[in-house]
Amino acid sequence: MDFYQKASERKEELVKTLQELVRIPSLYDPETIVPNAPFGKTLRDALDYMLNMAKADGFKVRDLEGYAGVIEFGEGTEIMGVLGHLDVVPVGKGWSVDPFSATIKDGYIIGRGSQDDKGPSVAAYTAMKILKDSGFKPQKRVFMILGTDEESGMGCMKYYQKHGEIPNFGFVPDADFPVIYGEKGILQLDVKGHKKTQIVSLKAGERPNICIGEASVIMSGEAKTDLFNFYLKSNQLVGHIDETTQGVSYFIKGKYAHGSTPQEGINAAWHCLNFVSAAYHDEVATELARLLKEYRGDALGIRYFGSHMGFLTMNLGVINVEKDDFHLVLDIRYPQETNEVVIIENIQKALAEKLGTFKVSIQGHKGPLFVDPKSKLVSTLEKIYRDYSKDDQSQLMTMGGGTYARSFDNFVAFGAEFPLRKRPDWVGNVHQADEGYEIEQLVMATAIYAQAIYDLTSQ
């Protein structure tokens, strides 16, 4: 079958489906949690949208009490899984369009979740639909499992592991092509301490896995306007000063990025600390700025290079300094050769030297994922990608991001971002403002996923 031709024929359907799904603002919302909507109403709405569509298209569907949904076809004793998620990260600031408008511009669908992970999920679903409508009879059961809590702790997959049928192998359309055969461990740490500081208030960051793109620090006394402007100019930053009832507020605009790639962002909270250190000679600001400066964790004593996964990374995702108390949330991605125990011990040693009373605790932890890059699963998926894309340059990869692949054995991440297709500067990446997904990539990913499901389940 010519799957690219079949996917191209469904281009309008793909775009319409993705637009309708993006227009559902499926953010975690504790205020609207009820039975069968464990993560809030809009996530229930997004899951209903997909399950109702699949049911109308003739698939078997199952709803696991709003935690996840299953779209199934085929017969057999083995189960192949395709895992996608319907939740999205908070919008943040800096958008040029309504984040949930699904605006089409220059061949891209712009909207929160268009790339992470609604676009790839729609591509995978449409691939299943192409196969079904073509009369294909898979010799294995194919489960598309759609979760609703990937961005906030993967509680959906924890529930599925207890209550759902476990797939034997599969892929996750939530990363890059060709194949992601390894994922770093994810360690999110709470660091709380108490030490005298001149900082009146510094509160920034929404989630550990997002590099802080905007931050304000409030200081007492008169504004140090000249020093602040010099700092902004020296670091090529934008900011401003406001007078508040608490004191002088220094606002700095950085750049949002995914917490697994903090080097691609500009952490505004770190710059607030660094400015306060330089302008006010504050000990807490000085030490925190020093300890958190390097995204590889050098000053924290956790720098590490893995043979497959490369360097450990560290992201400051949340900070709260007030009344001499400080609270940090760090997102650390580490290679499989090290572990969380060693990392925590080294951080405690680094903090003990200068920061007085403190406590380090684990907010969340997921171990690393590693699948042999020479395995049948990886080699099959790699061949399919190269046959369709004609890309013989891009290498198999590991990454710092975390996907559902680590929820089950014999799973890898497979697309749907094409490494050789460069987006325009105005199009945001995952977790960024103006997040967008190219329509041509959507079509090609659909064809690749159809071929992958066909090849992996035809025998």
DASUL-V634205 format. One record per residue. N is the residue number from 1. RES is the residue in one small letter. SS is DSSP state (a for helix, b for strand, c for the rest). OMEGA is omega in whole degrees, -180 to 180 (* if undefined). BURIAL is # if it has 24 or more other C-alpha atoms within 12 Angstrom, else .. Layout:
n->N res->RES ss->SS omega->OMEGA burial->BURIAL
n->N res->RES ss->SS omega->OMEGA burial->BURIAL
This chain:
n->1 res->m ss->c omega->176 burial->.
n->2 res->d ss->c omega->-174 burial->.
n->3 res->f ss->a omega->178 burial->#
n->4 res->y ss->a omega->177 burial->#
n->5 res->q ss->a omega->-179 burial->.
n->6 res->k ss->a omega->178 burial->#
n->7 res->a ss->a omega->180 burial->#
n->8 res->s ss->a omega->179 burial->#
n->9 res->e ss->a omega->-179 burial->.
n->10 res->r ss->c omega->-177 burial->#
n->11 res->k ss->a omega->-179 burial->#
n->12 res->e ss->a omega->178 burial->.
n->13 res->e ss->a omega->178 burial->#
n->14 res->l ss->a omega->-178 burial->#
n->15 res->v ss->a omega->-179 burial->#
n->16 res->k ss->a omega->-179 burial->.
n->17 res->t ss->a omega->-179 burial->#
n->18 res->l ss->a omega->179 burial->#
n->19 res->q ss->a omega->-179 burial->#
n->20 res->e ss->a omega->-180 burial->#
n->21 res->l ss->a omega->179 burial->#
n->22 res->v ss->a omega->-178 burial->#
n->23 res->r ss->c omega->172 burial->#
n->24 res->i ss->c omega->-176 burial->#
n->25 res->p ss->c omega->-169 burial->#
n->26 res->s ss->c omega->177 burial->#
n->27 res->l ss->c omega->173 burial->#
n->28 res->y ss->c omega->-176 burial->#
n->29 res->d ss->c omega->-178 burial->#
n->30 res->p ss->a omega->-179 burial->.
n->31 res->e ss->a omega->-177 burial->.
n->32 res->t ss->a omega->177 burial->.
n->33 res->i ss->c omega->176 burial->.
n->34 res->v ss->b omega->175 burial->.
n->35 res->p ss->c omega->-177 burial->.
n->36 res->n ss->c omega->172 burial->#
n->37 res->a ss->b omega->-171 burial->#
n->38 res->p ss->c omega->180 burial->#
n->39 res->f ss->c omega->176 burial->#
n->40 res->g ss->c omega->-173 burial->#
n->41 res->k ss->a omega->-174 burial->#
n->42 res->t ss->a omega->175 burial->#
n->43 res->l ss->a omega->172 burial->#
n->44 res->r ss->a omega->180 burial->#
n->45 res->d ss->a omega->-179 burial->#
n->46 res->a ss->a omega->179 burial->#
n->47 res->l ss->a omega->177 burial->#
n->48 res->d ss->a omega->-180 burial->#
n->49 res->y ss->a omega->-178 burial->#
n->50 res->m ss->a omega->-178 burial->#
n->51 res->l ss->a omega->179 burial->#
n->52 res->n ss->a omega->177 burial->.
n->53 res->m ss->a omega->-179 burial->.
n->54 res->a ss->a omega->178 burial->#
n->55 res->k ss->a omega->178 burial->.
n->56 res->a ss->a omega->179 burial->.
n->57 res->d ss->c omega->174 burial->.
n->58 res->g ss->c omega->177 burial->.
n->59 res->f ss->c omega->167 burial->#
n->60 res->k ss->b omega->178 burial->#
n->61 res->v ss->b omega->175 burial->#
n->62 res->r ss->b omega->179 burial->#
n->63 res->d ss->b omega->180 burial->#
n->64 res->l ss->b omega->175 burial->#
n->65 res->e ss->c omega->177 burial->#
n->66 res->g ss->c omega->177 burial->#
n->67 res->y ss->c omega->-179 burial->#
n->68 res->a ss->b omega->175 burial->#
n->69 res->g ss->b omega->179 burial->#
n->70 res->v ss->b omega->173 burial->#
n->71 res->i ss->b omega->-168 burial->#
n->72 res->e ss->b omega->162 burial->#
n->73 res->f ss->b omega->-179 burial->#
n->74 res->g ss->c omega->180 burial->#
n->75 res->e ss->c omega->177 burial->.
n->76 res->g ss->c omega->-179 burial->.
n->77 res->t ss->c omega->178 burial->.
n->78 res->e ss->c omega->178 burial->.
n->79 res->i ss->b omega->170 burial->#
n->80 res->m ss->b omega->-179 burial->#
n->81 res->g ss->b omega->170 burial->#
n->82 res->v ss->b omega->-169 burial->#
n->83 res->l ss->b omega->177 burial->#
n->84 res->g ss->b omega->178 burial->#
n->85 res->h ss->b omega->-174 burial->#
n->86 res->l ss->c omega->179 burial->#
n->87 res->d ss->c omega->-179 burial->#
n->88 res->v ss->c omega->177 burial->#
n->89 res->v ss->c omega->177 burial->#
n->90 res->p ss->c omega->-173 burial->#
n->91 res->v ss->c omega->-173 burial->#
n->92 res->g ss->c omega->-177 burial->#
n->93 res->k ss->c omega->175 burial->#
n->94 res->g ss->c omega->-179 burial->.
n->95 res->w ss->c omega->175 burial->#
n->96 res->s ss->c omega->178 burial->.
n->97 res->v ss->c omega->173 burial->#
n->98 res->d ss->c omega->-176 burial->.
n->99 res->p ss->c omega->-180 burial->#
n->100 res->f ss->c omega->178 burial->#
n->101 res->s ss->c omega->-176 burial->#
n->102 res->a ss->c omega->-179 burial->#
n->103 res->t ss->b omega->175 burial->#
n->104 res->i ss->b omega->179 burial->#
n->105 res->k ss->b omega->176 burial->.
n->106 res->d ss->c omega->176 burial->.
n->107 res->g ss->c omega->178 burial->.
n->108 res->y ss->b omega->170 burial->#
n->109 res->i ss->b omega->-176 burial->#
n->110 res->i ss->b omega->178 burial->#
n->111 res->g ss->c omega->179 burial->#
n->112 res->r ss->c omega->-179 burial->#
n->113 res->g ss->c omega->-178 burial->#
n->114 res->s ss->a omega->178 burial->#
n->115 res->q ss->a omega->-174 burial->#
n->116 res->d ss->a omega->7 burial->#
n->117 res->d ss->a omega->-174 burial->#
n->118 res->k ss->a omega->178 burial->#
n->119 res->g ss->a omega->177 burial->#
n->120 res->p ss->a omega->179 burial->#
n->121 res->s ss->a omega->176 burial->#
n->122 res->v ss->a omega->177 burial->#
n->123 res->a ss->a omega->-179 burial->#
n->124 res->a ss->a omega->178 burial->#
n->125 res->y ss->a omega->-179 burial->#
n->126 res->t ss->a omega->175 burial->#
n->127 res->a ss->a omega->176 burial->#
n->128 res->m ss->a omega->-179 burial->#
n->129 res->k ss->a omega->177 burial->#
n->130 res->i ss->a omega->180 burial->#
n->131 res->l ss->a omega->-179 burial->#
n->132 res->k ss->a omega->-178 burial->#
n->133 res->d ss->a omega->178 burial->.
n->134 res->s ss->c omega->179 burial->.
n->135 res->g ss->c omega->179 burial->.
n->136 res->f ss->c omega->179 burial->#
n->137 res->k ss->c omega->-179 burial->.
n->138 res->p ss->c omega->179 burial->#
n->139 res->q ss->c omega->174 burial->.
n->140 res->k ss->c omega->174 burial->#
n->141 res->r ss->b omega->179 burial->#
n->142 res->v ss->b omega->178 burial->#
n->143 res->f ss->b omega->163 burial->#
n->144 res->m ss->b omega->-178 burial->#
n->145 res->i ss->b omega->-177 burial->#
n->146 res->l ss->b omega->-180 burial->#
n->147 res->g ss->b omega->-176 burial->#
n->148 res->t ss->c omega->-177 burial->#
n->149 res->d ss->c omega->-179 burial->#
n->150 res->e ss->c omega->-174 burial->#
n->151 res->e ss->c omega->-173 burial->#
n->152 res->s ss->c omega->176 burial->#
n->153 res->g ss->c omega->178 burial->#
n->154 res->m ss->c omega->175 burial->#
n->155 res->g ss->a omega->179 burial->#
n->156 res->c ss->a omega->-179 burial->#
n->157 res->m ss->a omega->175 burial->#
n->158 res->k ss->a omega->177 burial->#
n->159 res->y ss->a omega->-179 burial->#
n->160 res->y ss->a omega->-180 burial->#
n->161 res->q ss->a omega->180 burial->.
n->162 res->k ss->a omega->-170 burial->.
n->163 res->h ss->a omega->-177 burial->.
n->164 res->g ss->c omega->174 burial->#
n->165 res->e ss->c omega->-174 burial->#
n->166 res->i ss->c omega->177 burial->#
n->167 res->p ss->c omega->-178 burial->#
n->168 res->n ss->c omega->-179 burial->#
n->169 res->f ss->b omega->176 burial->#
n->170 res->g ss->b omega->-179 burial->#
n->171 res->f ss->b omega->-178 burial->#
n->172 res->v ss->b omega->178 burial->#
n->173 res->p ss->c omega->-174 burial->#
n->174 res->d ss->c omega->-180 burial->#
n->175 res->a ss->b omega->-176 burial->#
n->176 res->d ss->b omega->164 burial->#
n->177 res->f ss->c omega->3 burial->#
n->178 res->p ss->c omega->179 burial->#
n->179 res->v ss->c omega->172 burial->#
n->180 res->i ss->b omega->-175 burial->#
n->181 res->y ss->b omega->179 burial->#
n->182 res->g ss->b omega->177 burial->#
n->183 res->e ss->b omega->179 burial->#
n->184 res->k ss->c omega->170 burial->#
n->185 res->g ss->b omega->-180 burial->#
n->186 res->i ss->b omega->-179 burial->#
n->187 res->l ss->b omega->178 burial->#
n->188 res->q ss->b omega->-173 burial->#
n->189 res->l ss->b omega->168 burial->#
n->190 res->d ss->b omega->175 burial->#
n->191 res->v ss->b omega->-179 burial->#
n->192 res->k ss->b omega->-179 burial->#
n->193 res->g ss->b omega->-179 burial->#
n->194 res->h ss->b omega->177 burial->.
n->195 res->k ss->c omega->-178 burial->#
n->196 res->k ss->c omega->-180 burial->.
n->197 res->t ss->c omega->176 burial->#
n->198 res->q ss->c omega->-178 burial->#
n->199 res->i ss->b omega->176 burial->#
n->200 res->v ss->b omega->-180 burial->#
n->201 res->s ss->b omega->171 burial->#
n->202 res->l ss->b omega->180 burial->#
n->203 res->k ss->b omega->-178 burial->#
n->204 res->a ss->b omega->177 burial->#
n->205 res->g ss->c omega->180 burial->#
n->206 res->e ss->c omega->-177 burial->#
n->207 res->r ss->c omega->-180 burial->#
n->208 res->p ss->c omega->-173 burial->#
n->209 res->n ss->c omega->175 burial->#
n->210 res->i ss->b omega->173 burial->#
n->211 res->c ss->b omega->-173 burial->#
n->212 res->i ss->c omega->-175 burial->#
n->213 res->g ss->c omega->179 burial->#
n->214 res->e ss->b omega->-180 burial->#
n->215 res->a ss->b omega->175 burial->#
n->216 res->s ss->b omega->174 burial->#
n->217 res->v ss->b omega->-179 burial->#
n->218 res->i ss->b omega->180 burial->#
n->219 res->m ss->b omega->178 burial->#
n->220 res->s ss->c omega->179 burial->.
n->221 res->g ss->c omega->-178 burial->.
n->222 res->e ss->c omega->180 burial->.
n->223 res->a ss->c omega->176 burial->#
n->224 res->k ss->c omega->-171 burial->#
n->225 res->t ss->a omega->-177 burial->.
n->226 res->d ss->a omega->179 burial->.
n->227 res->l ss->a omega->-179 burial->.
n->228 res->f ss->a omega->179 burial->#
n->229 res->n ss->a omega->177 burial->.
n->230 res->f ss->a omega->180 burial->.
n->231 res->y ss->a omega->180 burial->#
n->232 res->l ss->a omega->-178 burial->#
n->233 res->k ss->a omega->-178 burial->.
n->234 res->s ss->a omega->-177 burial->.
n->235 res->n ss->c omega->178 burial->.
n->236 res->q ss->c omega->-179 burial->.
n->237 res->l ss->c omega->175 burial->#
n->238 res->v ss->b omega->178 burial->#
n->239 res->g ss->b omega->177 burial->#
n->240 res->h ss->b omega->-180 burial->#
n->241 res->i ss->b omega->175 burial->#
n->242 res->d ss->b omega->172 burial->.
n->243 res->e ss->b omega->179 burial->.
n->244 res->t ss->c omega->178 burial->.
n->245 res->t ss->c omega->180 burial->.
n->246 res->q ss->c omega->-177 burial->.
n->247 res->g ss->c omega->-179 burial->.
n->248 res->v ss->b omega->-180 burial->#
n->249 res->s ss->b omega->177 burial->#
n->250 res->y ss->b omega->-180 burial->#
n->251 res->f ss->b omega->177 burial->#
n->252 res->i ss->b omega->176 burial->#
n->253 res->k ss->b omega->177 burial->#
n->254 res->g ss->c omega->178 burial->#
n->255 res->k ss->b omega->178 burial->#
n->256 res->y ss->c omega->174 burial->#
n->257 res->a ss->b omega->176 burial->#
n->258 res->h ss->b omega->-177 burial->#
n->259 res->g ss->a omega->178 burial->#
n->260 res->s ss->a omega->178 burial->#
n->261 res->t ss->a omega->-176 burial->#
n->262 res->p ss->a omega->179 burial->#
n->263 res->q ss->a omega->179 burial->#
n->264 res->e ss->a omega->179 burial->#
n->265 res->g ss->c omega->173 burial->#
n->266 res->i ss->b omega->-173 burial->#
n->267 res->n ss->c omega->-176 burial->#
n->268 res->a ss->a omega->180 burial->#
n->269 res->a ss->a omega->177 burial->#
n->270 res->w ss->a omega->179 burial->#
n->271 res->h ss->a omega->174 burial->#
n->272 res->c ss->a omega->178 burial->#
n->273 res->l ss->a omega->-177 burial->#
n->274 res->n ss->a omega->177 burial->#
n->275 res->f ss->a omega->-180 burial->#
n->276 res->v ss->a omega->177 burial->#
n->277 res->s ss->a omega->-177 burial->#
n->278 res->a ss->a omega->-173 burial->.
n->279 res->a ss->a omega->-174 burial->#
n->280 res->y ss->a omega->-179 burial->#
n->281 res->h ss->c omega->-179 burial->.
n->282 res->d ss->c omega->-174 burial->#
n->283 res->e ss->a omega->-180 burial->#
n->284 res->v ss->a omega->179 burial->#
n->285 res->a ss->a omega->-179 burial->#
n->286 res->t ss->a omega->-178 burial->#
n->287 res->e ss->a omega->179 burial->#
n->288 res->l ss->a omega->178 burial->#
n->289 res->a ss->a omega->179 burial->#
n->290 res->r ss->a omega->-176 burial->#
n->291 res->l ss->a omega->-173 burial->#
n->292 res->l ss->a omega->-173 burial->#
n->293 res->k ss->c omega->-174 burial->#
n->294 res->e ss->c omega->-179 burial->#
n->295 res->y ss->c omega->176 burial->#
n->296 res->r ss->c omega->173 burial->#
n->297 res->g ss->c omega->-176 burial->#
n->298 res->d ss->c omega->-175 burial->.
n->299 res->a ss->c omega->177 burial->#
n->300 res->l ss->c omega->179 burial->#
n->301 res->g ss->c omega->-175 burial->#
n->302 res->i ss->c omega->178 burial->#
n->303 res->r ss->c omega->-179 burial->#
n->304 res->y ss->c omega->177 burial->#
n->305 res->f ss->b omega->179 burial->.
n->306 res->g ss->b omega->-175 burial->#
n->307 res->s ss->c omega->178 burial->.
n->308 res->h ss->c omega->-169 burial->#
n->309 res->m ss->c omega->177 burial->#
n->310 res->g ss->b omega->-172 burial->#
n->311 res->f ss->b omega->164 burial->#
n->312 res->l ss->c omega->174 burial->#
n->313 res->t ss->b omega->-180 burial->#
n->314 res->m ss->b omega->179 burial->#
n->315 res->n ss->b omega->169 burial->#
n->316 res->l ss->b omega->-175 burial->#
n->317 res->g ss->b omega->-180 burial->#
n->318 res->v ss->b omega->176 burial->#
n->319 res->i ss->b omega->177 burial->#
n->320 res->n ss->b omega->176 burial->#
n->321 res->v ss->b omega->-178 burial->#
n->322 res->e ss->b omega->177 burial->#
n->323 res->k ss->c omega->177 burial->.
n->324 res->d ss->c omega->174 burial->#
n->325 res->d ss->b omega->174 burial->#
n->326 res->f ss->b omega->180 burial->#
n->327 res->h ss->b omega->178 burial->#
n->328 res->l ss->b omega->168 burial->#
n->329 res->v ss->b omega->-179 burial->#
n->330 res->l ss->b omega->176 burial->#
n->331 res->d ss->b omega->-175 burial->#
n->332 res->i ss->b omega->178 burial->#
n->333 res->r ss->b omega->-171 burial->#
n->334 res->y ss->b omega->178 burial->#
n->335 res->p ss->c omega->-174 burial->#
n->336 res->q ss->c omega->-179 burial->#
n->337 res->e ss->c omega->176 burial->.
n->338 res->t ss->c omega->-177 burial->#
n->339 res->n ss->c omega->-174 burial->#
n->340 res->e ss->a omega->-178 burial->#
n->341 res->v ss->a omega->179 burial->.
n->342 res->v ss->a omega->-178 burial->.
n->343 res->i ss->a omega->-178 burial->#
n->344 res->i ss->a omega->179 burial->#
n->345 res->e ss->a omega->-179 burial->.
n->346 res->n ss->a omega->177 burial->#
n->347 res->i ss->a omega->179 burial->#
n->348 res->q ss->a omega->178 burial->#
n->349 res->k ss->a omega->-178 burial->.
n->350 res->a ss->a omega->-179 burial->#
n->351 res->l ss->a omega->-174 burial->#
n->352 res->a ss->a omega->-176 burial->.
n->353 res->e ss->c omega->-169 burial->.
n->354 res->k ss->c omega->-167 burial->.
n->355 res->l ss->c omega->171 burial->#
n->356 res->g ss->c omega->-177 burial->.
n->357 res->t ss->b omega->180 burial->.
n->358 res->f ss->b omega->177 burial->#
n->359 res->k ss->b omega->176 burial->#
n->360 res->v ss->b omega->179 burial->#
n->361 res->s ss->b omega->-178 burial->#
n->362 res->i ss->b omega->174 burial->.
n->363 res->q ss->b omega->179 burial->.
n->364 res->g ss->b omega->-180 burial->#
n->365 res->h ss->b omega->173 burial->#
n->366 res->k ss->b omega->-179 burial->#
n->367 res->g ss->c omega->-179 burial->#
n->368 res->p ss->c omega->174 burial->#
n->369 res->l ss->b omega->176 burial->#
n->370 res->f ss->b omega->175 burial->#
n->371 res->v ss->c omega->-179 burial->#
n->372 res->d ss->c omega->-179 burial->.
n->373 res->p ss->c omega->178 burial->#
n->374 res->k ss->c omega->-179 burial->.
n->375 res->s ss->c omega->180 burial->.
n->376 res->k ss->a omega->-179 burial->.
n->377 res->l ss->a omega->-177 burial->#
n->378 res->v ss->a omega->-177 burial->#
n->379 res->s ss->a omega->178 burial->#
n->380 res->t ss->a omega->-179 burial->#
n->381 res->l ss->a omega->179 burial->#
n->382 res->e ss->a omega->-179 burial->#
n->383 res->k ss->a omega->180 burial->#
n->384 res->i ss->a omega->180 burial->#
n->385 res->y ss->a omega->-176 burial->#
n->386 res->r ss->a omega->178 burial->#
n->387 res->d ss->a omega->-177 burial->.
n->388 res->y ss->a omega->-173 burial->#
n->389 res->s ss->a omega->-174 burial->#
n->390 res->k ss->c omega->179 burial->.
n->391 res->d ss->c omega->177 burial->.
n->392 res->d ss->c omega->-177 burial->.
n->393 res->q ss->c omega->-174 burial->.
n->394 res->s ss->c omega->-176 burial->.
n->395 res->q ss->c omega->169 burial->.
n->396 res->l ss->c omega->-170 burial->#
n->397 res->m ss->b omega->161 burial->#
n->398 res->t ss->b omega->-178 burial->#
n->399 res->m ss->b omega->178 burial->#
n->400 res->g ss->c omega->180 burial->#
n->401 res->g ss->c omega->179 burial->#
n->402 res->g ss->c omega->178 burial->#
n->403 res->t ss->c omega->176 burial->#
n->404 res->y ss->a omega->-176 burial->#
n->405 res->a ss->a omega->-178 burial->#
n->406 res->r ss->a omega->-180 burial->#
n->407 res->s ss->a omega->-176 burial->#
n->408 res->f ss->c omega->176 burial->#
n->409 res->d ss->c omega->174 burial->#
n->410 res->n ss->c omega->175 burial->#
n->411 res->f ss->b omega->175 burial->#
n->412 res->v ss->b omega->173 burial->#
n->413 res->a ss->b omega->-172 burial->#
n->414 res->f ss->c omega->-179 burial->#
n->415 res->g ss->c omega->17 burial->#
n->416 res->a ss->b omega->177 burial->#
n->417 res->e ss->b omega->-179 burial->#
n->418 res->f ss->c omega->-171 burial->#
n->419 res->p ss->c omega->-177 burial->#
n->420 res->l ss->c omega->178 burial->.
n->421 res->r ss->c omega->-177 burial->.
n->422 res->k ss->c omega->178 burial->.
n->423 res->r ss->c omega->174 burial->#
n->424 res->p ss->c omega->-177 burial->.
n->425 res->d ss->c omega->-176 burial->.
n->426 res->w ss->c omega->180 burial->.
n->427 res->v ss->c omega->-179 burial->#
n->428 res->g ss->b omega->175 burial->#
n->429 res->n ss->c omega->179 burial->#
n->430 res->v ss->c omega->178 burial->#
n->431 res->h ss->c omega->-180 burial->#
n->432 res->q ss->c omega->173 burial->#
n->433 res->a ss->c omega->-179 burial->#
n->434 res->d ss->c omega->172 burial->#
n->435 res->e ss->b omega->-178 burial->#
n->436 res->g ss->b omega->178 burial->#
n->437 res->y ss->b omega->-176 burial->#
n->438 res->e ss->b omega->-178 burial->#
n->439 res->i ss->a omega->178 burial->#
n->440 res->e ss->a omega->176 burial->#
n->441 res->q ss->a omega->179 burial->#
n->442 res->l ss->a omega->180 burial->#
n->443 res->v ss->a omega->-178 burial->#
n->444 res->m ss->a omega->178 burial->#
n->445 res->a ss->a omega->178 burial->#
n->446 res->t ss->a omega->179 burial->#
n->447 res->a ss->a omega->-180 burial->#
n->448 res->i ss->a omega->-180 burial->#
n->449 res->y ss->a omega->177 burial->#
n->450 res->a ss->a omega->179 burial->#
n->451 res->q ss->a omega->-179 burial->#
n->452 res->a ss->a omega->179 burial->#
n->453 res->i ss->a omega->179 burial->#
n->454 res->y ss->a omega->-176 burial->#
n->455 res->d ss->a omega->-176 burial->#
n->456 res->l ss->a omega->-177 burial->#
n->457 res->t ss->a omega->-177 burial->#
n->458 res->s ss->c omega->178 burial->.
n->459 res->q ss->c omega->* burial->.
